[in-house]
């Protein structure tokens, strides 16, 4: 069966546009071997897979029987465990008499017979199934155990274990619309006179607003599946997405509607109405409405404002006194906590702006949810994070409610400013003192630095990016979610909502980072800057760095290259993954295994001890610091000359591998003759002999004053510092740059605080600074892409580099893989020839 992925975009466009065979372009006909039959087959398969309406699409000319078409649609959806097609309810319920409950009932039977796990249900399907049948993960495991039990002499039917009717506490909201489904005479006979009267009224007058009918009657009819509910969305509706509750994290299906749901999820906000959202996404307006109505049905979204309830039946008006709340009351309960502090800050700002003349008053929910507030919306700061952060928040066991927010950040793809007050309340519960050790401490530190980062970026008058009277709001954006949007959609979305983007640092190399020059991006300008290529470019330009070997996929080594044998530990980085530290004595097995599926970067890490890392934040501030401080490292001074570090922020990771630099006053290396250091003397002597064999002996090292770009091995251990005299301890020049990262660091509270202070002191959010950053980001992107092309066997971009970054980066979906093995050694980068 064809899906949206198996049909070319051009062919899918013509099917949706109802293009007849005779009007197809010749190139499209040729792709189908000029066969009209193939085109008709694609029409049917594409229409079924994408749940197109029969009456308004080309499929009606190919499949003449409407009922058969919708039967095939439902069968396809059931086989692929997709959501019930709610936008086809009229046809499925009235025509086929298959309600959403019937649909999920048969789906559960199917997976029980096939003995599949609950995780086989996609996320949204599992959520809808839970709401209608009451069967979640624990319930499914329980009924599967009963179903597979051998206590019975015969295998019982799966339907015996699945509820036969909707749950009594199923949600029905008064502003929804009710319509009559397929009603039989037998069902009519079981109805009360009042129910019979309501059914006749709906049949005669058409669909009705739920709130105009007695609540008890409409709920009874819905539970018995005599009526069905429709959620109408208007063009000018604004939708609020609160922190997710009850989301089922199973798996992603990848079908067209699920993809649409995630696109809308990450793009929607309460300051953009449905019509504007469809325009930004460039998706058909009705499809966006279908997606939004499903969000509301699943409990993941809510309208910002509701119709006038004065005409509602008395049973709905009195709900606030009972156990069941109306949608509007529910919204009040959920949104009040989220908005209190935001509105409080807004009132205080107004009060200060008007010189204290503004009378202080308590903001009402009606003021908050009024769509007319759209005219005061300002573009925000977007803080980009990756899945590593959400994993830390979910696994850290820091706060029970913190996990709901982490799920929202991961699944919705963002956490808007309106939800941050509730999020910050949970982060404040983490405290300031770490609990536990190891990974638990790591989770704790990330939560604390995230809390500090949000407080710093959000509503900070020192970061006024558009006007002096309005401090910017903050949205948290999930990199993996927003980069799934096509490039044009992502660009329009970012430009509409954000004045500046700021990345967390480091961003995982498994993530395709956001490419953006407009709005300005304080972070990796293009994905290549978050890859191995950027490391090699850095070492190449500076002429210094750790010994590094990039091996192409499929390479196989029988022995470790001689230039790594002196190191006890080596950094191994598989392409598109984060690094691992491995003992050099047993690295070959791991290396050759990794090379079977990806390119690999090997880097010297430590000599006789653990490698030591130091993080130097930028923009650099050298005033008042001693000359031997790492910030005065020659490589860092040179780095400022080749790239702009004054209008962005981040850190440079400096590495000390443990190979000592021993120098006398006349700048010549010598062995220390202290009797207490005889063991060290032998090791150093042996090491210097090895250096001679590699062509970098004593004369070549000491004959001239070292150039700032001369590679110097680094990091010593604490024993070396304690045992060697002062003249041979670690010098600043003994460190080498390992990595350059842009953004705000979250792994270190000290680095996070320092970078935050530098953002303010260097006025990085000023318009002049951001304009300069946009220009220098483009230049750096072009230089890096030129570098990648130079060390490849072909032009991997196959287009003008300047054109490709004019709008913020490349159009490729992934970073180019290396076609040559490369070695950085002794200050130069060359092709590695075994």
C-alpha positions in Angstrom: 0.0 0.0 0.0 1.5 3.4 -1.0 2.2 6.0 1.7 3.2 9.6 1.5 6.9 8.4 1.6 6.6 6.0 -1.3 4.9 8.5 -3.6 7.0 11.3 -5.0 6.0 14.8 -3.7 5.2 15.9 -7.3 2.9 12.9 -7.8 1.2 13.4 -4.4 0.6 17.1 -5.3 -1.2 16.2 -8.5 -3.3 13.5 -6.8 -4.4 16.1 -4.1 -5.1 18.6 -6.9 -7.3 16.1 -8.7 -5.2 16.4 -11.8 -6.6 14.2 -14.6 -4.2 11.8 -16.5 -4.3 14.0 -19.6 -3.1 17.1 -17.8 -0.2 15.5 -16.0 3.3 16.8 -17.0 5.3 14.5 -19.3 7.9 13.9 -16.6 5.3 12.6 -14.1 3.9 10.3 -16.7 7.3 9.0 -17.5 7.9 8.1 -13.9 4.9 5.8 -14.2 6.0 4.3 -17.5 3.3 6.3 -19.3 0.7 3.9 -17.8 -2.7 5.3 -16.9 -3.3 2.1 -14.9 -0.3 2.8 -12.7 -1.6 6.3 -12.1 -5.0 5.0 -11.0 -3.4 2.5 -8.7 -1.3 5.2 -7.1 -4.4 7.3 -6.7 -6.3 4.6 -4.8 -3.3 3.6 -2.6 -2.3 7.2 -1.8 -5.9 8.2 -1.0 -6.4 5.3 1.3 -3.1 5.8 3.1 -3.8 9.5 3.6 -7.5 9.2 4.4 -8.7 11.5 1.7 -12.4 12.2 1.5 -14.0 10.2 -1.3 -16.5 12.7 -2.6 -14.1 15.6 -3.1 -11.1 13.8 -4.4 -9.9 12.0 -7.6 -10.3 8.6 -6.0 -14.1 8.7 -6.6 -13.4 8.4 -10.4 -11.3 5.2 -9.8 -13.2 3.5 -6.9 -16.9 3.8 -7.7 -18.2 2.4 -4.4 -17.9 4.8 -1.6 -18.6 2.2 1.1 -15.9 -0.1 -0.1 -13.4 2.8 -0.1 -14.1 3.7 3.5 -13.9 0.1 4.5 -10.5 -0.1 3.0 -9.5 3.1 4.7 -10.5 1.7 8.1 -8.8 -1.6 7.4 -5.6 0.1 6.5 -5.7 2.3 9.6 -6.4 -0.7 11.8 -3.6 -2.8 10.2 -1.1 0.1 10.8 -2.6 0.9 14.2 -3.2 4.5 13.3 -5.6 6.9 15.1 -9.2 6.6 14.3 -9.9 8.9 11.3 -12.2 11.4 13.2 -12.5 13.7 10.2 -14.3 10.8 8.5 -16.7 10.1 11.3 -19.8 11.0 9.3 -19.0 8.3 6.8 -17.5 5.7 9.2 -20.2 6.0 12.0 -23.3 6.7 9.9 -22.3 4.7 6.9 -20.3 1.7 8.3 -21.5 1.9 11.9 -17.9 1.7 13.2 -17.5 4.1 16.1 -14.1 5.0 17.6 -14.8 2.5 20.5 -15.5 -0.3 18.0 -12.4 0.6 16.1 -10.1 0.3 19.1 -11.9 -2.7 20.4 -11.1 -4.6 17.3 -7.5 -3.3 17.3 -6.9 -4.6 20.8 -8.3 -7.9 19.8 -5.9 -8.0 16.8 -2.8 -7.3 18.9 -3.9 -9.8 21.6 -4.3 -12.6 19.0 -0.9 -11.7 17.6 0.4 -11.5 21.1 2.0 -8.2 20.6 3.2 -6.0 23.4 1.4 -2.8 24.5 4.4 -0.9 23.2 3.4 -1.8 19.6 0.6 0.8 19.8 1.9 4.2 18.6 1.8 7.1 21.1 -1.4 8.9 20.0 -3.2 5.6 19.3 -2.4 4.3 22.8 -3.7 7.6 24.4 -7.0 7.5 22.5 -7.4 3.8 23.2 -6.9 4.5 26.9 -9.5 7.3 27.0 -12.2 5.2 25.2 -11.6 1.7 26.5 -9.8 2.4 29.8 -7.0 0.0 28.8 -3.5 1.3 29.5 -0.2 -0.5 29.9 -1.0 -2.2 33.2 -4.5 -3.2 32.2 -3.3 -4.7 28.9 -0.6 -6.8 30.7 -3.3 -8.0 33.1 -5.8 -9.1 30.4 -3.0 -10.6 28.3 -2.0 -12.8 31.3 -5.6 -13.9 31.7 -6.0 -14.4 27.9 -2.9 -16.7 27.8 -3.8 -18.5 31.0 -4.1 -22.3 30.6 -6.7 -22.6 33.4 -9.5 -22.9 30.9 -9.9 -26.0 28.7 -10.5 -23.8 25.7 -8.8 -20.6 24.5 -11.2 -17.7 25.3 -11.9 -14.9 22.8 -10.0 -11.7 23.4 -13.2 -9.7 23.3 -14.2 -11.4 26.6 -11.5 -9.4 28.4 -12.1 -6.1 26.7 -14.8 -3.7 28.1 -17.9 -3.8 25.9 -18.9 -0.2 26.4 -17.3 3.2 26.9 -16.1 4.2 30.3 -18.7 6.1 32.5 -16.2 8.9 33.1 -15.5 9.6 29.4 -15.1 13.3 28.8 -17.8 15.3 27.1 -17.4 19.1 26.8 -20.4 21.4 26.3 -19.0 23.3 23.3 -18.6 20.1 21.3 -21.2 19.1 18.7 -23.4 16.0 18.9 -24.8 14.1 15.9 -26.8 10.9 15.6 -25.0 7.8 14.3 -26.4 4.6 12.9 -29.5 3.9 15.0 -31.4 0.6 14.8 -35.0 0.0 15.9 -33.8 -2.2 18.7 -31.7 0.7 20.2 -34.6 3.1 19.8 -36.8 0.7 21.8 -34.3 0.7 24.7 -34.3 4.5 24.9 -36.3 6.5 27.4 -38.9 9.0 26.1 -36.5 11.9 26.8 -33.7 10.2 24.9 -36.0 9.3 22.0 -37.1 12.9 21.9 -33.5 14.2 21.7 -32.7 11.7 18.9 -35.6 12.8 16.9 -34.7 16.5 17.4 -31.1 16.0 16.2 -32.3 13.9 13.2 -34.8 16.7 12.2 -32.7 19.8 13.1 -29.2 18.5 12.4 -26.1 18.4 14.7 -26.5 20.3 18.0 -24.2 22.0 20.5 -23.7 19.5 23.4 -24.3 22.1 26.0 -27.9 22.8 24.8 -28.9 19.2 25.7 -29.3 17.7 29.2 -25.9 16.5 30.2 -27.1 13.2 31.6 -29.0 12.3 28.4 -26.2 13.2 26.0 -23.6 11.2 28.0 -25.9 8.1 28.1 -26.4 8.3 24.4 -22.7 8.7 23.7 -21.7 5.9 26.0 -24.1 3.6 24.3 -22.7 4.8 20.9 -26.0 6.0 19.6 -24.5 9.5 19.0 -21.0 10.7 18.2 -19.2 13.9 19.0 -17.5 16.3 16.7 -15.0 19.1 17.7 -15.4 22.1 15.5 -12.4 24.4 15.1 -12.7 27.9 13.7 -10.2 29.8 11.6 -9.7 32.4 14.3 -9.4 30.0 17.3 -6.3 30.2 19.5 -5.1 27.0 21.2 -3.3 26.5 24.5 -1.2 23.4 25.0 -0.6 22.9 28.8 1.9 20.4 30.2 1.0 17.0 29.0 -0.8 14.7 31.4 -1.5 11.1 30.5 0.7 10.9 27.4 1.6 7.4 26.5 5.2 7.1 25.4 5.4 3.9 23.3 6.7 4.5 19.7 6.3 6.7 16.7 4.4 5.2 13.8 5.5 7.7 11.0 2.2 7.7 9.1 1.0 10.9 7.5 -1.4 12.0 10.2 1.0 11.4 13.1 3.6 13.4 11.2 1.1 16.2 10.8 0.2 16.0 14.5 3.8 16.5 15.5 4.3 19.3 13.0 1.3 21.1 14.5 2.4 20.2 18.1 5.8 21.9 17.7 4.4 24.9 15.8 1.2 25.9 17.6 1.1 28.6 20.3 -1.6 30.6 21.9 -0.6 33.8 20.0 -1.1 32.2 16.5 -4.6 31.4 15.4 -5.5 28.4 13.2 -5.5 30.3 10.0 -2.1 31.8 10.6 -0.7 28.5 11.7 -1.8 26.9 8.4 -0.2 29.7 6.5 3.1 29.3 8.4 3.1 25.5 7.9 1.8 25.9 4.3 -0.6 23.0 5.0 -4.3 22.9 4.0 -6.4 24.7 6.6 -8.8 21.8 7.0 -6.0 19.4 7.8 -4.7 21.7 10.5 -8.2 21.9 12.0 -8.4 18.1 11.9 -5.1 17.8 13.8 -6.1 20.4 16.4 -9.4 18.8 17.0 -7.6 15.5 17.8 -5.3 17.3 20.3 -8.3 18.6 22.1 -10.1 15.3 22.0 -7.0 13.6 23.5 -6.7 16.2 26.2 -3.5 17.8 25.0 -4.9 21.1 23.9 -7.6 23.6 24.8 -9.3 26.6 23.2 -8.2 29.9 24.6 -11.8 31.2 24.6 -15.2 29.5 24.6 -18.6 30.3 23.1 -21.2 32.1 25.2 -22.6 29.6 27.7 -25.8 31.6 28.5 -27.9 29.3 26.2 -26.6 26.1 27.8 -28.9 23.6 29.5 -29.1 24.1 33.3 -27.3 20.8 33.9 -24.2 22.1 32.3 -24.3 25.5 34.1 -24.3 23.8 37.5 -21.3 21.6 36.8 -18.9 23.7 38.8 -20.7 22.5 41.9 -20.4 18.9 41.1 -17.6 16.4 40.5 -17.4 17.0 36.8 -16.1 20.4 35.5 -16.9 22.1 32.2 -14.1 22.7 29.8 -13.9 26.3 30.7 -13.6 25.6 34.4 -11.0 23.0 33.7 -9.1 25.4 31.6 -9.3 28.0 34.5 -7.9 25.5 36.9 -5.0 24.5 34.6 -4.1 27.9 33.3 -4.4 30.0 36.5 -1.2 28.5 38.0 0.6 28.9 34.7 -0.3 32.5 34.1 -0.3 34.1 37.6 3.4 35.1 37.6 3.4 36.1 33.9 0.5 38.5 34.4 2.0 39.7 37.7 5.2 40.6 35.8 3.2 42.2 33.1 1.3 44.4 35.5 4.5 45.4 37.3 6.1 46.4 34.0 3.0 48.5 33.1 3.1 50.1 36.5 6.7 51.1 36.2 6.2 52.3 32.6 3.4 54.6 33.6 5.3 56.1 36.5 3.3 54.3 39.1 0.0 55.8 37.9 -1.4 52.4 37.0 -3.7 50.9 39.6 -2.7 47.5 40.8 -5.4 44.9 40.1 -5.6 41.1 40.1 -5.6 39.8 36.5 -8.6 37.7 35.5 -8.6 34.6 33.4 -11.0 36.3 31.0 -8.3 39.0 30.4 -5.7 36.3 29.8 -7.6 34.2 27.3 -8.9 37.1 25.3 -7.6 36.7 21.8 -7.4 40.5 21.5 -4.2 40.4 23.5 -2.5 39.1 20.3 -1.7 42.7 19.4 0.8 43.0 22.3 2.7 39.8 21.4 6.4 40.3 20.9 8.8 38.0 19.3 10.6 35.9 22.0 13.9 34.3 22.8 14.0 30.6 21.7 16.3 28.4 23.8 17.2 25.2 21.9 17.8 22.0 23.8 18.2 18.4 22.8 16.8 15.1 24.0 19.7 14.6 26.4 18.2 17.3 28.7 14.7 15.8 28.7 16.2 12.4 29.5 18.0 13.8 32.5 14.8 15.5 33.8 12.9 12.2 33.3 15.5 9.9 34.8 16.8 12.1 37.5 13.9 11.3 40.0 14.2 15.0 40.9 10.5 15.8 41.2 7.4 13.8 40.3 5.7 16.6 38.4 8.9 17.5 36.6 8.5 14.4 34.4 5.2 15.7 33.0 7.0 18.8 31.8 9.9 16.7 30.4 7.4 14.6 28.5 5.9 17.9 27.1 9.3 19.2 26.1 10.1 15.9 24.3 6.7 15.1 22.7 5.2 18.6 22.0 8.7 19.8 21.1 8.6 23.0 23.2 7.6 24.5 26.5 6.1 28.0 26.0 6.7 31.0 28.2 3.1 30.7 29.6 4.0 27.2 31.0 7.3 28.1 32.4 6.0 29.3 35.8 4.7 25.9 36.6 7.9 24.4 35.3 10.1 26.7 37.4 8.0 25.8 40.5 9.0 22.2 40.0 12.7 23.1 39.3 12.8 25.1 42.5 11.9 21.9 44.4 15.2 20.4 43.2 17.1 22.4 45.8 20.7 23.5 45.7 22.5 20.6 47.2 23.0 17.4 45.1 21.6 14.1 46.3 23.3 10.9 45.3 26.5 10.3 43.3 27.6 9.6 39.8 24.9 10.0 37.2 22.4 11.2 39.8 24.7 14.2 40.4 24.9 14.8 36.7 21.1 14.9 36.4 20.9 17.3 39.4 23.5 19.7 37.9 21.7 19.9 34.6 18.4 20.7 36.4 20.1 23.5 38.4 21.8 25.1 35.5 18.6 24.9 33.4 16.8 26.7 36.2 19.5 29.4 36.3 19.4 29.7 32.5 15.6 30.1 32.3 15.7 32.8 35.1 18.5 34.6 33.2 16.9 34.6 29.8 13.3 35.0 30.7 11.9 38.5 31.2 15.3 39.9 31.8 15.3 43.7 31.0 19.1 43.5 30.4 18.3 41.4 27.3 15.9 43.7 25.5 16.1 42.6 21.9 13.3 44.7 20.5 12.4 47.6 22.8 13.6 48.9 26.1 10.2 48.7 27.8 9.4 45.0 27.2 11.7 42.3 28.5 11.6 39.2 26.2 9.6 36.1 26.9 11.2 32.7 26.5 10.2 29.5 24.8 12.1 26.2 25.2 12.5 24.5 21.8 13.3 20.8 21.2 16.0 20.6 18.4 15.0 17.2 17.2 11.3 18.2 16.9 11.6 21.5 15.1 14.3 20.2 12.6 11.7 17.7 11.4 9.9 20.6 9.8 10.9 21.4 6.2 13.3 24.2 5.8 10.8 26.8 4.5 8.3 26.1 7.3 11.0 26.2 10.0 12.3 29.5 8.7 8.9 31.1 8.7 8.1 29.8 12.1 11.3 31.1 13.6 11.0 34.5 12.0 7.4 34.9 13.1 7.9 34.0 16.8 11.6 34.6 17.7 14.0 37.5 17.8 17.0 35.4 18.7 17.8 31.7 19.2 20.2 30.4 21.8 21.5 26.9 22.0 22.4 24.8 25.0 26.0 23.7 24.9 27.1 21.2 24.0 24.4 19.9 21.7 24.6 16.2 21.2 26.3 15.2 18.0 23.4 12.8 17.4 21.2 16.0 16.9 20.9 17.8 13.6 21.3 21.3 15.0 19.2 24.2 13.8 20.6 26.3 10.9 19.5 29.9 11.2 21.1 33.3 10.4 17.7 35.0 10.6 16.7 35.2 13.4 20.3 35.3 14.8 21.5 32.1 16.4 23.9 32.1 19.4 24.9 28.5 18.8 26.1 26.3 15.9 25.3 28.3 12.8 25.0 25.1 10.6 24.9 21.4 11.6 28.5 20.9 10.4 29.6 23.0 13.3 28.3 20.4 15.6 30.2 17.6 13.9 33.7 16.0 13.6 34.4 18.2 10.7 34.4 21.3 12.9 37.0 19.8 15.2 39.3 19.0 12.3 38.8 22.5 10.9 39.7 24.0 14.3 42.9 22.0 14.6 43.8 22.7 11.0 43.4 26.5 11.3 45.1 26.7 14.7 47.9 24.2 13.8 47.5 22.6 17.2 45.3 20.0 18.8 45.4 16.4 20.0 46.6 13.7 17.6 43.4 12.9 15.7 42.7 10.2 13.1 39.4 10.2 11.1 38.8 6.8 9.5 36.2 6.3 6.8 33.5 3.7 7.1 34.7 0.2 6.0 38.3 0.8 7.1 39.8 -2.0 9.1 42.9 -1.7 11.3 45.1 -4.7 12.3 47.2 -2.7 14.7 46.9 0.6 16.5 48.9 3.3 14.6 52.3 4.1 16.3 51.4 7.7 17.1 48.7 6.4 19.6 50.7 3.8 21.3 52.1 6.1 24.0 48.6 7.0 25.1 46.8 5.0 27.7 43.3 6.2 26.9 41.9 7.3 23.5 38.7 9.2 22.6 36.6 7.2 20.2 33.8 9.1 18.4 31.5 7.3 16.0 30.0 9.5 13.3 26.9 11.3 14.6 27.4 10.1 18.1 29.0 11.4 21.3 32.5 10.2 22.2 33.6 7.4 24.5 36.9 7.1 26.4 38.5 3.7 25.8 41.8 2.1 27.0 44.2 1.9 24.1 45.1 -1.7 25.0 41.8 -3.0 23.9 40.5 -0.4 21.5 40.9 -2.3 18.2 37.9 -4.6 18.7 35.6 -1.6 19.5 37.1 0.4 16.7 36.7 -2.2 13.9 33.2 -2.9 15.1 32.3 0.8 14.9 33.9 1.1 11.5 31.5 -1.4 10.0 28.6 1.0 10.2 30.1 4.5 10.5 33.2 6.7 10.2 35.2 7.0 13.4 37.4 9.7 14.9 40.2 8.6 17.2 41.9 11.2 19.4 44.8 11.1 22.0 43.4 11.6 25.4 45.8 10.7 28.2 49.4 9.6 28.9 49.9 7.4 31.9 46.9 9.0 33.7 43.5 10.4 33.2 43.3 13.3 30.7 42.3 16.6 32.3 39.9 19.0 30.8 39.4 22.7 31.4 36.6 24.9 30.0 37.5 28.4 28.9 34.4 30.5 28.4 34.1 33.3 25.8 33.9 36.1 25.0 37.4 36.1 26.6 38.2 38.5 29.4 41.9 38.7 30.2 42.1 41.8 32.3 43.6 41.1 35.7 44.5 37.5 34.9 48.1 36.1 35.1 50.0 35.5 31.9 50.0 31.7 32.5 46.2 31.5 32.8 44.6 29.3 30.1 42.7 32.3 28.6 46.1 33.6 27.5 46.9 30.4 25.7 48.5 31.3 22.3 45.9 29.0 20.5 43.0 30.9 22.1 44.5 34.3 21.0 44.8 32.9 17.5 41.3 31.6 17.6 40.0 35.1 18.2 41.6 36.2 15.0 40.1 33.5 12.8 36.5 33.4 14.1 34.2 35.9 15.9 34.1 35.1 19.6 33.1 38.7 20.7 29.5 38.6 19.5 28.6 35.1 20.6 29.1 32.9 23.7 30.3 29.4 24.5 33.4 27.7 25.7 36.6 26.1 24.5 37.5 22.7 25.9 41.2 22.5 26.6 42.9 19.1 27.0 46.1 18.1 28.9 47.1 14.6 28.0 49.8 14.2 30.5 53.0 14.4 28.3 55.1 17.1 30.1 56.9 20.0 28.5 60.2 20.4 30.4 62.0 23.7 29.6 65.0 25.6 30.9 65.4 29.4 30.9 67.1 29.3 27.5 63.9 27.5 26.2 65.7 24.1 25.7 64.2 20.8 26.8 66.2 18.8 29.3 65.7 15.8 31.7 65.4 16.7 35.4 68.3 15.4 37.5 66.6 15.4 40.8 67.3 11.9 42.4 63.7 11.7 43.6 62.6 11.7 40.0 64.7 8.9 38.5 61.7 6.9 37.5 60.2 9.9 35.8 63.5 10.6 34.1 63.5 7.2 32.5 60.0 7.6 31.2 60.7 11.0 29.8 63.9 10.0 28.2 62.2 7.1 26.5 59.4 9.4 25.3 61.9 11.9 23.9 63.7 9.0 22.0 60.3 8.1 20.5 59.8 11.7 19.4 63.1 11.6 17.5 62.0 8.5 15.7 58.9 10.3 14.6 61.0 13.2 13.2 60.4 15.7 16.0 63.6 15.3 18.1 65.4 17.7 20.5 66.9 19.9 17.8 63.7 20.5 15.9 61.8 21.2 19.2 64.3 23.5 20.8 66.1 25.3 18.0 63.5 28.1 17.7 61.1 29.8 19.9 57.7 27.9 19.6 55.2 29.5 17.3 51.7 30.0 18.9 50.3 27.4 16.6 53.0 24.8 17.5 51.2 21.6 18.7 52.0 20.9 22.3 50.9 17.8 24.1 48.8 18.3 27.2 47.3 17.3 30.5 49.2 16.1 33.4 47.9 14.4 36.5 48.0 15.6 40.1 51.1 13.3 40.8 53.0 15.1 38.1 52.2 18.5 39.6 53.2 17.4 43.1 56.4 15.6 42.3 58.0 17.7 39.6 59.6 21.1 40.5 57.8 24.3 39.6 59.9 24.8 36.5 58.5 21.6 34.9 54.8 21.7 36.1 52.0 22.1 33.6 52.2 25.4 31.7 49.3 27.1 29.9 51.1 26.3 26.6 51.0 22.6 27.5 47.2 22.4 26.9 45.7 22.0 23.5 42.1 22.9 22.3 39.9 19.8 22.0 36.5 21.3 21.1 34.8 24.7 20.4 31.2 24.9 21.4 28.7 27.8 20.9 25.8 28.4 23.3 25.1 28.4 27.0 26.7 25.5 28.8 24.4 23.4 31.0 26.9 20.8 32.3 28.7 23.2 34.7 27.1 25.7 37.1 30.3 27.8 37.1 30.6 27.9 33.3 26.9 28.6 33.1 27.1 31.5 35.5 30.2 32.9 33.8 28.7 32.8 30.3 25.5 34.5 31.6 27.5 37.3 33.1 29.4 37.8 29.8 26.2 37.9 27.8 25.2 40.9 29.8 28.6 42.6 30.1 29.3 42.2 26.3 25.7 43.2 25.4 25.4 40.2 23.1 21.7 40.7 22.6 22.0 44.2 21.4 20.8 44.7 17.8 24.3 45.8 16.6 25.9 42.7 18.1 23.2 40.4 16.7 23.6 41.9 13.2 27.4 41.4 13.4 26.8 37.8 14.5 24.6 37.1 11.5 27.3 38.3 9.2 30.2 36.4 10.9 28.1 33.2 11.2 27.6 33.2 7.4 31.4 33.7 6.8 32.2 30.9 9.3 29.7 28.6 7.7 31.1 29.2 4.2 34.6 28.6 5.3 33.8 25.4 7.0 31.9 24.1 4.0 34.8 25.0 1.8 37.1 23.1 4.1 34.9 20.0 4.0 34.8 20.2 0.2 38.6 20.5 0.0 39.1 17.3 2.0 36.5 15.3 0.1 36.8 13.4 -3.3 33.9 15.4 -4.7 31.8 18.6 -4.2 29.5 17.1 -1.6 27.2 20.1 -1.6 27.0 20.3 -5.4 25.9 23.9 -5.3 27.2 27.4 -4.6 28.3 27.5 -1.0 27.6 31.2 -0.7 24.0 30.7 -1.9 23.5 27.7 0.4 24.2 29.8 3.5 22.6 33.0 2.4 19.5 32.1 4.3 21.2 30.4 7.2 22.8 27.1 6.3 22.7 24.1 4.0 19.6 22.4 2.6 21.0 18.9 3.2 19.4 16.7 5.8 22.7 15.4 7.1 26.3 16.3 7.5 28.5 15.0 4.6 30.3 11.8 5.4 34.1 11.7 4.9 35.4 10.0 1.7 39.0 10.1 2.8 40.8 9.0 6.0 42.5 12.1 7.6 45.2 12.5 10.1 46.0 15.6 12.2 49.5 15.2 13.6 52.4 17.5 14.3 50.4 20.6 13.5 49.1 19.6 10.0 46.1 17.8 8.5 46.8 15.3 5.7 45.3 12.2 4.1 46.0 9.1 6.2 47.7 6.4 4.1 48.2 3.1 5.9 
